Amino acid sequence: MSVLDRSTRVLIERELEQLDRLRDEYKDLLQIRSEEGPDLVGRAALSTVLQSYYQGIEAIFQAVAKRIDKSVPSSADWHRQLLSQMATSRDNRPAVISGELGEKLRPFLGFRHLARHNYPFMLDWSMMRNLIDSLDPVSMLFRSEIEAFLKVMDRGEDQESPHG
C-alpha cells in the first residue's frame, strides 16, 4: 500500500472544504421543501449547486485516479467508471468509498448529466428535491469515508477497506 503524498492530501482536503462551503453558502436555498418547488431562477440556482456538489466529489476521485491509481477512465461513460473505480480497492490503495456510498452518489452523477444537457425549466423538481433532501446525510458519509481513506493512506497500511 502506498503512502499518500502531501500535495494529493492538500488537494483532497481543499475540495472537502469547498464542498462544505458550497452547502453553507446556499443553505437558505437548500431549505426549499415545497411540493411545487422554487421559481425558475431558484430551480436553475439549485441545479447549479447540485452540479457543483458532484463536480467537487468527482475532483477528489480524479485526483485519486490520476495521482494514486495512475489510471483515469477515458471512455464515453468515464464518469460512471470513475465512480465504480473509487468503490473498488486496488493493489496500491483500499476502496476510497464504500459500495453503499457509491450507490448514494449515482443519482447525483445522473442529475449532473441531465442538468448539463437540458434547460433548467425541463428538470424534474421531485428528483431535485430528493437530492437536496439527501445532500446532508450523503455529505456527512462522504466526508467520513474520505477522512478514513486518508488515514489509511497516511499510515501506508495494507488494509482491505477503511469502510468496514
PyMOL commands that set and color helices and strands:
alter all, ss='L'
color gray80, all
select helices_A, chain A and resi 6-25+29-31+40-69+78-86+99-116+120-122+125-155
alter helices_A, ss='H'
color red, helices_A
deselect
rebuild
show_as cartoon
